[in-house]
Amino acid sequence: MSRKIVAIGGWENWRLKEWKRNPYETEWIDAEIVRLTWKENPNFLFLWHWVNLEYQEWYFKTMERIYWEKFWCDCKDLKSNELSDIEKVKQLVEWADIIYEWWWSTQDVMEAWKENWFDVILRDAWNKWKVMCGLSAWANCWFKECSSDSLQIKYWDDKQPLIKVDCLWFADWLFVPHCDEDGRQEHVKELLKNESNEIWLLFSNCAALEIVDDEYRVLTTETSKELNRSMEKGYWKKTYRKNGEYIEETLDDSSEFKKLSELYSRL
């Protein structure tokens, strides 16, 4: 048995948008999440915490469409208004083989989880070999810290700055989702001016980091032509400062697992 994380930089996954179903870009990543359970019909727990409970139910149906209809998982969800029910939370987490986080704001989810001791329950689940997953702002949760647009979400204002948010520290790096989008890499460059010892991992849409115990690999998929993305497939980078210089490594996406210790290395 192993401790497992799959953190996805961004996606489209069949959700309905303006009465049209979007493309499904992350099928291979979802298939790998299911494979990591080593079960034919694993239990899938969806954490979707947002103020609109009706929207929570709608998005759960999107994920159920994928994980039940395509991958034959039994599916349940845990809504935001249920976090304080400790017994129900523990039962659902114990039942789950896959725990897939979904929240609009990383800063808000960290505050809510710590207030309800849910961060402790999740760490226990991770140590019991459950597959911990998330996408975009929700991939951030498993890392030490992240670059987040939480203020833009909170104030519904895209002119608000990106911020750094303290997360769960399951993985000892700093994470950036959607690094192919405007402003993300510039934010990291600014932060690194005062963080000479930090290493940031930047993941684009259609790219994910898979961690199994002390090894990792990167999963990438082709992007949908319908969405006019700026690249043909997902990619990732590692950035840091060395001798006062900003270093950016574009790393390979080979299917071979590598030692996590390689992520600490610097050119």
PyRosetta script that sets phi, psi and omega in degrees:
from pyrosetta import init, pose_from_sequence

init()
pose = pose_from_sequence("MSRKIVAIGGWENWRLKEWKRNPYETEWIDAEIVRLTWKENPNFLFLWHWVNLEYQEWYFKTMERIYWEKFWCDCKDLKSNELSDIEKVKQLVEWADIIYEWWWSTQDVMEAWKENWFDVILRDAWNKWKVMCGLSAWANCWFKECSSDSLQIKYWDDKQPLIKVDCLWFADWLFVPHCDEDGRQEHVKELLKNESNEIWLLFSNCAALEIVDDEYRVLTTETSKELNRSMEKGYWKKTYRKNGEYIEETLDDSSEFKKLSELYSRL")
pose.set_psi(1, 153.6)
pose.set_omega(1, -173.0)
pose.set_phi(2, -142.8)
pose.set_psi(2, 156.9)
pose.set_omega(2, 171.7)
pose.set_phi(3, -87.2)
pose.set_psi(3, 131.1)
pose.set_omega(3, -167.8)
pose.set_phi(4, -134.5)
pose.set_psi(4, 137.7)
pose.set_omega(4, 175.2)
pose.set_phi(5, -135.9)
pose.set_psi(5, 137.3)
pose.set_omega(5, 169.0)
pose.set_phi(6, -127.6)
pose.set_psi(6, 110.7)
pose.set_omega(6, -177.5)
pose.set_phi(7, -111.4)
pose.set_psi(7, 119.3)
pose.set_omega(7, -171.8)
pose.set_phi(8, -105.7)
pose.set_psi(8, 129.0)
pose.set_omega(8, -175.6)
pose.set_phi(9, -71.2)
pose.set_psi(9, -26.5)
pose.set_omega(9, -178.8)
pose.set_phi(10, 167.8)
pose.set_psi(10, 172.3)
pose.set_omega(10, -165.1)
pose.set_phi(11, -174.2)
pose.set_psi(11, 175.0)
pose.set_omega(11, 148.1)
pose.set_phi(12, -136.7)
pose.set_psi(12, 144.4)
pose.set_omega(12, -169.4)
pose.set_phi(13, -145.4)
pose.set_psi(13, 46.7)
pose.set_omega(13, 174.1)
pose.set_phi(14, 80.2)
pose.set_psi(14, 1.2)
pose.set_omega(14, -177.7)
pose.set_phi(15, -66.3)
pose.set_psi(15, 149.4)
pose.set_omega(15, 176.7)
pose.set_phi(16, -76.7)
pose.set_psi(16, 133.6)
pose.set_omega(16, 177.7)
pose.set_phi(17, -143.0)
pose.set_psi(17, 119.4)
pose.set_omega(17, -177.3)
pose.set_phi(18, 53.5)
pose.set_psi(18, 45.0)
pose.set_omega(18, 174.9)
pose.set_phi(19, 65.4)
pose.set_psi(19, 19.5)
pose.set_omega(19, 176.4)
pose.set_phi(20, -129.9)
pose.set_psi(20, 137.2)
pose.set_omega(20, -179.7)
pose.set_phi(21, -81.9)
pose.set_psi(21, 123.9)
pose.set_omega(21, -178.0)
pose.set_phi(22, -69.4)
pose.set_psi(22, 163.4)
pose.set_omega(22, 177.4)
pose.set_phi(23, -62.4)
pose.set_psi(23, 165.0)
pose.set_omega(23, 179.4)
pose.set_phi(24, -113.5)
pose.set_psi(24, 98.0)
pose.set_omega(24, -173.1)
pose.set_phi(25, -91.9)
pose.set_psi(25, -19.5)
pose.set_omega(25, -168.2)
pose.set_phi(26, -112.6)
pose.set_psi(26, 28.8)
pose.set_omega(26, -176.5)
pose.set_phi(27, -58.3)
pose.set_psi(27, -44.5)
pose.set_omega(27, -178.0)
pose.set_phi(28, -65.3)
pose.set_psi(28, -36.1)
pose.set_omega(28, 178.4)
pose.set_phi(29, -66.4)
pose.set_psi(29, -43.5)
pose.set_omega(29, 176.8)
pose.set_phi(30, -61.7)
pose.set_psi(30, -40.5)
pose.set_omega(30, 178.6)
pose.set_phi(31, -62.0)
pose.set_psi(31, -38.0)
pose.set_omega(31, 179.0)
pose.set_phi(32, -69.3)
pose.set_psi(32, -36.9)
pose.set_omega(32, 175.6)
pose.set_phi(33, -58.4)
pose.set_psi(33, -45.5)
pose.set_omega(33, 179.5)
pose.set_phi(34, -65.7)
pose.set_psi(34, -42.2)
pose.set_omega(34, -179.2)
pose.set_phi(35, -59.2)
pose.set_psi(35, -36.0)
pose.set_omega(35, -176.6)
pose.set_phi(36, -63.5)
pose.set_psi(36, -18.9)
pose.set_omega(36, 178.5)
pose.set_phi(37, -77.0)
pose.set_psi(37, -21.4)
pose.set_omega(37, -175.4)
pose.set_phi(38, 58.0)
pose.set_psi(38, 32.7)
pose.set_omega(38, 178.0)
pose.set_phi(39, -126.2)
pose.set_psi(39, 148.7)
pose.set_omega(39, -179.9)
pose.set_phi(40, -73.3)
pose.set_psi(40, -38.6)
pose.set_omega(40, 179.4)
pose.set_phi(41, -131.7)
pose.set_psi(41, 75.0)
pose.set_omega(41, -176.9)
pose.set_phi(42, -71.0)
pose.set_psi(42, 163.1)
pose.set_omega(42, 177.5)
pose.set_phi(43, -93.7)
pose.set_psi(43, 127.3)
pose.set_omega(43, -174.7)
pose.set_phi(44, -111.7)
pose.set_psi(44, 118.2)
pose.set_omega(44, 178.1)
pose.set_phi(45, -109.3)
pose.set_psi(45, 122.9)
pose.set_omega(45, -177.6)
pose.set_phi(46, -104.9)
pose.set_psi(46, 121.7)
pose.set_omega(46, 178.0)
pose.set_phi(47, -100.6)
pose.set_psi(47, 102.5)
pose.set_omega(47, -178.2)
pose.set_phi(48, -124.0)
pose.set_psi(48, 102.3)
pose.set_omega(48, -171.6)
pose.set_phi(49, -115.8)
pose.set_psi(49, 104.3)
pose.set_omega(49, 179.8)
pose.set_phi(50, -147.4)
pose.set_psi(50, 155.1)
pose.set_omega(50, -172.3)
pose.set_phi(51, -63.9)
pose.set_psi(51, -27.3)
pose.set_omega(51, -178.3)
pose.set_phi(52, -91.6)
pose.set_psi(52, 102.8)
pose.set_omega(52, -176.2)
pose.set_phi(53, -65.9)
pose.set_psi(53, -32.0)
pose.set_omega(53, 177.6)
pose.set_phi(54, -62.8)
pose.set_psi(54, -40.8)
pose.set_omega(54, 178.6)
pose.set_phi(55, -68.0)
pose.set_psi(55, -36.3)
pose.set_omega(55, 176.0)
pose.set_phi(56, -57.9)
pose.set_psi(56, -46.1)
pose.set_omega(56, -179.0)
pose.set_phi(57, -64.4)
pose.set_psi(57, -40.2)
pose.set_omega(57, 179.2)
pose.set_phi(58, -62.5)
pose.set_psi(58, -42.4)
pose.set_omega(58, -177.5)
pose.set_phi(59, -74.6)
pose.set_psi(59, -31.2)
pose.set_omega(59, 174.0)
pose.set_phi(60, -59.2)
pose.set_psi(60, -38.9)
pose.set_omega(60, 178.5)
pose.set_phi(61, -62.7)
pose.set_psi(61, -34.3)
pose.set_omega(61, 176.1)
pose.set_phi(62, -62.9)
pose.set_psi(62, -46.3)
pose.set_omega(62, -178.8)
pose.set_phi(63, -70.2)
pose.set_psi(63, -35.1)
pose.set_omega(63, 177.3)
pose.set_phi(64, -64.1)
pose.set_psi(64, -36.9)
pose.set_omega(64, 177.8)
pose.set_phi(65, -58.5)
pose.set_psi(65, -37.5)
pose.set_omega(65, 179.4)
pose.set_phi(66, -77.6)
pose.set_psi(66, -56.3)
pose.set_omega(66, -168.2)
pose.set_phi(67, -78.9)
pose.set_psi(67, -24.5)
pose.set_omega(67, 174.6)
pose.set_phi(68, -89.7)
pose.set_psi(68, -52.3)
pose.set_omega(68, -173.0)
pose.set_phi(69, -72.3)
pose.set_psi(69, -32.8)
pose.set_omega(69, -177.8)
pose.set_phi(70, -96.1)
pose.set_psi(70, -37.0)
pose.set_omega(70, -170.8)
pose.set_phi(71, -118.5)
pose.set_psi(71, 4.1)
pose.set_omega(71, 172.4)
pose.set_phi(72, 59.7)
pose.set_psi(72, 39.6)
pose.set_omega(72, 173.8)
pose.set_phi(73, -90.5)
pose.set_psi(73, 145.2)
pose.set_omega(73, 165.3)
pose.set_phi(74, -77.4)
pose.set_psi(74, 131.9)
pose.set_omega(74, -169.7)
pose.set_phi(75, -121.2)
pose.set_psi(75, 134.8)
pose.set_omega(75, 171.5)
pose.set_phi(76, -138.8)
pose.set_psi(76, 163.4)
pose.set_omega(76, 177.5)
pose.set_phi(77, -130.6)
pose.set_psi(77, 158.3)
pose.set_omega(77, 175.9)
pose.set_phi(78, -123.4)
pose.set_psi(78, 113.7)
pose.set_omega(78, -175.4)
pose.set_phi(79, -89.0)
pose.set_psi(79, 165.7)
pose.set_omega(79, -175.4)
pose.set_phi(80, -62.2)
pose.set_psi(80, -34.7)
pose.set_omega(80, -177.5)
pose.set_phi(81, -80.3)
pose.set_psi(81, 3.2)
pose.set_omega(81, 179.1)
pose.set_phi(82, -107.5)
pose.set_psi(82, -4.0)
pose.set_omega(82, -175.4)
pose.set_phi(83, -60.5)
pose.set_psi(83, -32.3)
pose.set_omega(83, -177.2)
pose.set_phi(84, -79.2)
pose.set_psi(84, -9.4)
pose.set_omega(84, 177.5)
pose.set_phi(85, -86.1)
pose.set_psi(85, 86.4)
pose.set_omega(85, -169.6)
pose.set_phi(86, -60.1)
pose.set_psi(86, -41.2)
pose.set_omega(86, -178.3)
pose.set_phi(87, -64.5)
pose.set_psi(87, -43.2)
pose.set_omega(87, 178.4)
pose.set_phi(88, -64.5)
pose.set_psi(88, -42.4)
pose.set_omega(88, 179.6)
pose.set_phi(89, -59.5)
pose.set_psi(89, -48.2)
pose.set_omega(89, -178.5)
pose.set_phi(90, -62.7)
pose.set_psi(90, -40.4)
pose.set_omega(90, 179.8)
pose.set_phi(91, -63.8)
pose.set_psi(91, -43.7)
pose.set_omega(91, -179.7)
pose.set_phi(92, -67.1)
pose.set_psi(92, -42.5)
pose.set_omega(92, -179.5)
pose.set_phi(93, -66.5)
pose.set_psi(93, -39.6)
pose.set_omega(93, 177.6)
pose.set_phi(94, -64.6)
pose.set_psi(94, -36.7)
pose.set_omega(94, 179.6)
pose.set_phi(95, -67.1)
pose.set_psi(95, -32.6)
pose.set_omega(95, -169.4)
pose.set_phi(96, -73.9)
pose.set_psi(96, 146.1)
pose.set_omega(96, 166.1)
pose.set_phi(97, -102.8)
pose.set_psi(97, -31.5)
pose.set_omega(97, 178.1)
pose.set_phi(98, -121.1)
pose.set_psi(98, 129.2)
pose.set_omega(98, 175.9)
pose.set_phi(99, -118.2)
pose.set_psi(99, 112.8)
pose.set_omega(99, -172.3)
pose.set_phi(100, -115.2)
pose.set_psi(100, 112.7)
pose.set_omega(100, -175.7)
pose.set_phi(101, -87.6)
pose.set_psi(101, 141.1)
pose.set_omega(101, 177.0)
pose.set_phi(102, -147.6)
pose.set_psi(102, 116.2)
pose.set_omega(102, 178.3)
pose.set_phi(103, -150.2)
pose.set_psi(103, 154.3)
pose.set_omega(103, -176.6)
pose.set_phi(104, -76.4)
pose.set_psi(104, -31.9)
pose.set_omega(104, -173.0)
pose.set_phi(105, -132.6)
pose.set_psi(105, 121.3)
pose.set_omega(105, 179.6)
pose.set_phi(106, -62.1)
pose.set_psi(106, -41.7)
pose.set_omega(106, -179.9)
pose.set_phi(107, -60.9)
pose.set_psi(107, -43.6)
pose.set_omega(107, 179.7)
pose.set_phi(108, -65.9)
pose.set_psi(108, -41.1)
pose.set_omega(108, -177.9)
pose.set_phi(109, -67.1)
pose.set_psi(109, -37.9)
pose.set_omega(109, 178.2)
pose.set_phi(110, -63.2)
pose.set_psi(110, -42.1)
pose.set_omega(110, 179.3)
pose.set_phi(111, -64.4)
pose.set_psi(111, -43.9)
pose.set_omega(111, -178.5)
pose.set_phi(112, -68.0)
pose.set_psi(112, -42.4)
pose.set_omega(112, -179.4)
pose.set_phi(113, -63.6)
pose.set_psi(113, -44.4)
pose.set_omega(113, -177.8)
pose.set_phi(114, -70.2)
pose.set_psi(114, -33.9)
pose.set_omega(114, 177.5)
pose.set_phi(115, -63.6)
pose.set_psi(115, -35.3)
pose.set_omega(115, -177.6)
pose.set_phi(116, -101.3)
pose.set_psi(116, 9.3)
pose.set_omega(116, -179.1)
pose.set_phi(117, 61.7)
pose.set_psi(117, 20.4)
pose.set_omega(117, -179.9)
pose.set_phi(118, -71.6)
pose.set_psi(118, -26.5)
pose.set_omega(118, 176.9)
pose.set_phi(119, -61.9)
pose.set_psi(119, -35.5)
pose.set_omega(119, 178.6)
pose.set_phi(120, -69.9)
pose.set_psi(120, -41.7)
pose.set_omega(120, 178.6)
pose.set_phi(121, -62.6)
pose.set_psi(121, -40.3)
pose.set_omega(121, 179.5)
pose.set_phi(122, -66.8)
pose.set_psi(122, -38.8)
pose.set_omega(122, 178.6)
pose.set_phi(123, -63.9)
pose.set_psi(123, -39.7)
pose.set_omega(123, 176.5)
pose.set_phi(124, -62.5)
pose.set_psi(124, -41.0)
pose.set_omega(124, 178.4)
pose.set_phi(125, -63.5)
pose.set_psi(125, -41.2)
pose.set_omega(125, 178.5)
pose.set_phi(126, -62.0)
pose.set_psi(126, -40.6)
pose.set_omega(126, 178.8)
pose.set_phi(127, -71.2)
pose.set_psi(127, -13.9)
pose.set_omega(127, 175.9)
pose.set_phi(128, -98.7)
pose.set_psi(128, 19.2)
pose.set_omega(128, 168.9)
pose.set_phi(129, 74.6)
pose.set_psi(129, 19.7)
pose.set_omega(129, 174.3)
pose.set_phi(130, -76.6)
pose.set_psi(130, 152.8)
pose.set_omega(130, -179.2)
pose.set_phi(131, -85.3)
pose.set_psi(131, 116.4)
pose.set_omega(131, -178.6)
pose.set_phi(132, -96.9)
pose.set_psi(132, 122.4)
pose.set_omega(132, -173.0)
pose.set_phi(133, -130.1)
pose.set_psi(133, 159.6)
pose.set_omega(133, 173.0)
pose.set_phi(134, -174.1)
pose.set_psi(134, 163.3)
pose.set_omega(134, -175.3)
pose.set_phi(135, -136.8)
pose.set_psi(135, 137.7)
pose.set_omega(135, 177.3)
pose.set_phi(136, 60.6)
pose.set_psi(136, -124.2)
pose.set_omega(136, -179.6)
pose.set_phi(137, -59.1)
pose.set_psi(137, -21.9)
pose.set_omega(137, -176.0)
pose.set_phi(138, -94.6)
pose.set_psi(138, -13.7)
pose.set_omega(138, 167.7)
pose.set_phi(139, -72.0)
pose.set_psi(139, -30.1)
pose.set_omega(139, -179.2)
pose.set_phi(140, -55.0)
pose.set_psi(140, -34.8)
pose.set_omega(140, -166.6)
pose.set_phi(141, -56.6)
pose.set_psi(141, -32.7)
pose.set_omega(141, -170.6)
pose.set_phi(142, -82.2)
pose.set_psi(142, -6.7)
pose.set_omega(142, -174.0)
pose.set_phi(143, -98.8)
pose.set_psi(143, 176.8)
pose.set_omega(143, -179.9)
pose.set_phi(144, -65.6)
pose.set_psi(144, -51.6)
pose.set_omega(144, 177.0)
pose.set_phi(145, -147.7)
pose.set_psi(145, 171.6)
pose.set_omega(145, -178.4)
pose.set_phi(146, -150.0)
pose.set_psi(146, 165.2)
pose.set_omega(146, 168.3)
pose.set_phi(147, -95.3)
pose.set_psi(147, 125.4)
pose.set_omega(147, -169.3)
pose.set_phi(148, -134.3)
pose.set_psi(148, 148.3)
pose.set_omega(148, 173.5)
pose.set_phi(149, -99.0)
pose.set_psi(149, 29.6)
pose.set_omega(149, -175.1)
pose.set_phi(150, -58.0)
pose.set_psi(150, -35.9)
pose.set_omega(150, 179.5)
pose.set_phi(151, -69.4)
pose.set_psi(151, -36.1)
pose.set_omega(151, 177.1)
pose.set_phi(152, -62.9)
pose.set_psi(152, -37.9)
pose.set_omega(152, 178.8)
pose.set_phi(153, -71.8)
pose.set_psi(153, -44.7)
pose.set_omega(153, -177.5)
pose.set_phi(154, -59.2)
pose.set_psi(154, -43.0)
pose.set_omega(154, -175.8)
pose.set_phi(155, -102.3)
pose.set_psi(155, 4.2)
pose.set_omega(155, -177.6)
pose.set_phi(156, 49.2)
pose.set_psi(156, 50.5)
pose.set_omega(156, -174.1)
pose.set_phi(157, -144.5)
pose.set_psi(157, 107.6)
pose.set_omega(157, -177.5)
pose.set_phi(158, -74.6)
pose.set_psi(158, 0.4)
pose.set_omega(158, 175.3)
pose.set_phi(159, -89.7)
pose.set_psi(159, -8.7)
pose.set_omega(159, 175.6)
pose.set_phi(160, -66.1)
pose.set_psi(160, 147.2)
pose.set_omega(160, -176.9)
pose.set_phi(161, -74.1)
pose.set_psi(161, 155.5)
pose.set_omega(161, 167.4)
pose.set_phi(162, -69.3)
pose.set_psi(162, 148.3)
pose.set_omega(162, -178.9)
pose.set_phi(163, -131.3)
pose.set_psi(163, 163.2)
pose.set_omega(163, 173.9)
pose.set_phi(164, -96.3)
pose.set_psi(164, 133.4)
pose.set_omega(164, -176.7)
pose.set_phi(165, -122.5)
pose.set_psi(165, 135.0)
pose.set_omega(165, 175.8)
pose.set_phi(166, -76.2)
pose.set_psi(166, 130.2)
pose.set_omega(166, -173.7)
pose.set_phi(167, -117.9)
pose.set_psi(167, -147.3)
pose.set_omega(167, -169.2)
pose.set_phi(168, -90.8)
pose.set_psi(168, -15.4)
pose.set_omega(168, 176.9)
pose.set_phi(169, 66.3)
pose.set_psi(169, 27.0)
pose.set_omega(169, 172.7)
pose.set_phi(170, -68.5)
pose.set_psi(170, -38.6)
pose.set_omega(170, 178.8)
pose.set_phi(171, -118.1)
pose.set_psi(171, 135.4)
pose.set_omega(171, -167.0)
pose.set_phi(172, -91.8)
pose.set_psi(172, 49.3)
pose.set_omega(172, 175.2)
pose.set_phi(173, -138.7)
pose.set_psi(173, 172.9)
pose.set_omega(173, 176.2)
pose.set_phi(174, -105.4)
pose.set_psi(174, 138.1)
pose.set_omega(174, -166.5)
pose.set_phi(175, -119.4)
pose.set_psi(175, 141.7)
pose.set_omega(175, 176.7)
pose.set_phi(176, -130.5)
pose.set_psi(176, 114.9)
pose.set_omega(176, 174.1)
pose.set_phi(177, -84.8)
pose.set_psi(177, 166.4)
pose.set_omega(177, 174.2)
pose.set_phi(178, 51.5)
pose.set_psi(178, 41.9)
pose.set_omega(178, -175.0)
pose.set_phi(179, -68.7)
pose.set_psi(179, -9.8)
pose.set_omega(179, 176.0)
pose.set_phi(180, -81.8)
pose.set_psi(180, -4.5)
pose.set_omega(180, -177.9)
pose.set_phi(181, -97.6)
pose.set_psi(181, 157.6)
pose.set_omega(181, -174.5)
pose.set_phi(182, -58.6)
pose.set_psi(182, 136.6)
pose.set_omega(182, 170.7)
pose.set_phi(183, 92.7)
pose.set_psi(183, -21.1)
pose.set_omega(183, -174.3)
pose.set_phi(184, -67.6)
pose.set_psi(184, -51.6)
pose.set_omega(184, -177.6)
pose.set_phi(185, -70.1)
pose.set_psi(185, -32.6)
pose.set_omega(185, 177.9)
pose.set_phi(186, -64.6)
pose.set_psi(186, -37.0)
pose.set_omega(186, 178.0)
pose.set_phi(187, -63.2)
pose.set_psi(187, -42.5)
pose.set_omega(187, 179.8)
pose.set_phi(188, -65.6)
pose.set_psi(188, -42.1)
pose.set_omega(188, 178.2)
pose.set_phi(189, -58.2)
pose.set_psi(189, -40.8)
pose.set_omega(189, 179.6)
pose.set_phi(190, -66.4)
pose.set_psi(190, -43.1)
pose.set_omega(190, 179.8)
pose.set_phi(191, -64.8)
pose.set_psi(191, -36.8)
pose.set_omega(191, -176.7)
pose.set_phi(192, -69.9)
pose.set_psi(192, -13.0)
pose.set_omega(192, 175.6)
pose.set_phi(193, -61.5)
pose.set_psi(193, -28.5)
pose.set_omega(193, -178.4)
pose.set_phi(194, -117.3)
pose.set_psi(194, 12.3)
pose.set_omega(194, -176.4)
pose.set_phi(195, -132.5)
pose.set_psi(195, 69.6)
pose.set_omega(195, -172.0)
pose.set_phi(196, -68.2)
pose.set_psi(196, -18.1)
pose.set_omega(196, -177.0)
pose.set_phi(197, -100.6)
pose.set_psi(197, -3.7)
pose.set_omega(197, -174.2)
pose.set_phi(198, -86.8)
pose.set_psi(198, 151.8)
pose.set_omega(198, 173.0)
pose.set_phi(199, -123.2)
pose.set_psi(199, 123.9)
pose.set_omega(199, 178.9)
pose.set_phi(200, -103.2)
pose.set_psi(200, 138.5)
pose.set_omega(200, 173.7)
pose.set_phi(201, -108.1)
pose.set_psi(201, 121.3)
pose.set_omega(201, -176.3)
pose.set_phi(202, -109.6)
pose.set_psi(202, 122.9)
pose.set_omega(202, -178.9)
pose.set_phi(203, -121.0)
pose.set_psi(203, 132.4)
pose.set_omega(203, 179.1)
pose.set_phi(204, -82.6)
pose.set_psi(204, 175.3)
pose.set_omega(204, 165.3)
pose.set_phi(205, -56.9)
pose.set_psi(205, 147.0)
pose.set_omega(205, 178.0)
pose.set_phi(206, 66.2)
pose.set_psi(206, 28.3)
pose.set_omega(206, 173.7)
pose.set_phi(207, -139.1)
pose.set_psi(207, 144.6)
pose.set_omega(207, -178.1)
pose.set_phi(208, -142.2)
pose.set_psi(208, 150.5)
pose.set_omega(208, 174.4)
pose.set_phi(209, -101.9)
pose.set_psi(209, 122.3)
pose.set_omega(209, 177.2)
pose.set_phi(210, -107.6)
pose.set_psi(210, 121.4)
pose.set_omega(210, 179.7)
pose.set_phi(211, -118.0)
pose.set_psi(211, 126.9)
pose.set_omega(211, 175.3)
pose.set_phi(212, -128.8)
pose.set_psi(212, 106.7)
pose.set_omega(212, -175.1)
pose.set_phi(213, 54.4)
pose.set_psi(213, -116.6)
pose.set_omega(213, -175.5)
pose.set_phi(214, -102.5)
pose.set_psi(214, 22.3)
pose.set_omega(214, 178.1)
pose.set_phi(215, -128.7)
pose.set_psi(215, 161.2)
pose.set_omega(215, 179.6)
pose.set_phi(216, -147.7)
pose.set_psi(216, 161.6)
pose.set_omega(216, 165.1)
pose.set_phi(217, -152.6)
pose.set_psi(217, 166.8)
pose.set_omega(217, -179.2)
pose.set_phi(218, -110.0)
pose.set_psi(218, 134.0)
pose.set_omega(218, 176.9)
pose.set_phi(219, -105.8)
pose.set_psi(219, 128.5)
pose.set_omega(219, 177.0)
pose.set_phi(220, -129.6)
pose.set_psi(220, 149.3)
pose.set_omega(220, 176.9)
pose.set_phi(221, -130.4)
pose.set_psi(221, 161.8)
pose.set_omega(221, 176.1)
pose.set_phi(222, -72.3)
pose.set_psi(222, 145.6)
pose.set_omega(222, 179.3)
pose.set_phi(223, -86.1)
pose.set_psi(223, 156.2)
pose.set_omega(223, -177.9)
pose.set_phi(224, -80.0)
pose.set_psi(224, 131.0)
pose.set_omega(224, 177.2)
pose.set_phi(225, -65.6)
pose.set_psi(225, -25.6)
pose.set_omega(225, 179.6)
pose.set_phi(226, -63.6)
pose.set_psi(226, -25.8)
pose.set_omega(226, -173.6)
pose.set_phi(227, -96.2)
pose.set_psi(227, -3.2)
pose.set_omega(227, 177.3)
pose.set_phi(228, 53.5)
pose.set_psi(228, 46.7)
pose.set_omega(228, 178.7)
pose.set_phi(229, -69.0)
pose.set_psi(229, 161.7)
pose.set_omega(229, -175.4)
pose.set_phi(230, -81.4)
pose.set_psi(230, -4.5)
pose.set_omega(230, 179.1)
pose.set_phi(231, -142.1)
pose.set_psi(231, 164.0)
pose.set_omega(231, -176.8)
pose.set_phi(232, -82.3)
pose.set_psi(232, -29.1)
pose.set_omega(232, 178.6)
pose.set_phi(233, -148.1)
pose.set_psi(233, 166.9)
pose.set_omega(233, -179.1)
pose.set_phi(234, -66.7)
pose.set_psi(234, 160.0)
pose.set_omega(234, 177.7)
pose.set_phi(235, -151.7)
pose.set_psi(235, 170.4)
pose.set_omega(235, 177.1)
pose.set_phi(236, -146.5)
pose.set_psi(236, 160.1)
pose.set_omega(236, -179.0)
pose.set_phi(237, -138.8)
pose.set_psi(237, 157.2)
pose.set_omega(237, 170.9)
pose.set_phi(238, -120.1)
pose.set_psi(238, 131.1)
pose.set_omega(238, -178.0)
pose.set_phi(239, -129.9)
pose.set_psi(239, 149.1)
pose.set_omega(239, -179.2)
pose.set_phi(240, -168.5)
pose.set_psi(240, 176.5)
pose.set_omega(240, 173.7)
pose.set_phi(241, -111.9)
pose.set_psi(241, 141.1)
pose.set_omega(241, 177.6)
pose.set_phi(242, -142.2)
pose.set_psi(242, 123.4)
pose.set_omega(242, -177.7)
pose.set_phi(243, 54.0)
pose.set_psi(243, 39.1)
pose.set_omega(243, 177.5)
pose.set_phi(244, 79.0)
pose.set_psi(244, 0.5)
pose.set_omega(244, -177.3)
pose.set_phi(245, -106.4)
pose.set_psi(245, 140.8)
pose.set_omega(245, 176.2)
pose.set_phi(246, -79.5)
pose.set_psi(246, 122.7)
pose.set_omega(246, -178.2)
pose.set_phi(247, -113.2)
pose.set_psi(247, 135.8)
pose.set_omega(247, 178.3)
pose.set_phi(248, -131.5)
pose.set_psi(248, 115.6)
pose.set_omega(248, 178.5)
pose.set_phi(249, -105.2)
pose.set_psi(249, 123.2)
pose.set_omega(249, 170.2)
pose.set_phi(250, -89.5)
pose.set_psi(250, 118.0)
pose.set_omega(250, -168.4)
pose.set_phi(251, -104.5)
pose.set_psi(251, 161.7)
pose.set_omega(251, -173.9)
pose.set_phi(252, -78.7)
pose.set_psi(252, 163.0)
pose.set_omega(252, 179.0)
pose.set_phi(253, -121.6)
pose.set_psi(253, 38.8)
pose.set_omega(253, 178.9)
pose.set_phi(254, -65.4)
pose.set_psi(254, 156.2)
pose.set_omega(254, -175.4)
pose.set_phi(255, -79.2)
pose.set_psi(255, -4.6)
pose.set_omega(255, -178.2)
pose.set_phi(256, -78.1)
pose.set_psi(256, 138.5)
pose.set_omega(256, 173.5)
pose.set_phi(257, -73.7)
pose.set_psi(257, 144.0)
pose.set_omega(257, 178.4)
pose.set_phi(258, -126.5)
pose.set_psi(258, 164.6)
pose.set_omega(258, 178.9)
pose.set_phi(259, -72.3)
pose.set_psi(259, 135.7)
pose.set_omega(259, 177.8)
pose.set_phi(260, -58.7)
pose.set_psi(260, -29.4)
pose.set_omega(260, -179.7)
pose.set_phi(261, -58.5)
pose.set_psi(261, -23.0)
pose.set_omega(261, 178.0)
pose.set_phi(262, -65.4)
pose.set_psi(262, -25.9)
pose.set_omega(262, 179.8)
pose.set_phi(263, -70.1)
pose.set_psi(263, -14.9)
pose.set_omega(263, 176.9)
pose.set_phi(264, -88.4)
pose.set_psi(264, -12.1)
pose.set_omega(264, -176.0)
pose.set_phi(265, -73.0)
pose.set_psi(265, 152.3)
pose.set_omega(265, 178.7)
pose.set_phi(266, -130.9)
pose.set_psi(266, 142.0)
pose.set_omega(266, 179.7)
pose.set_phi(267, -58.8)
pose.dump_pdb("model.pdb")
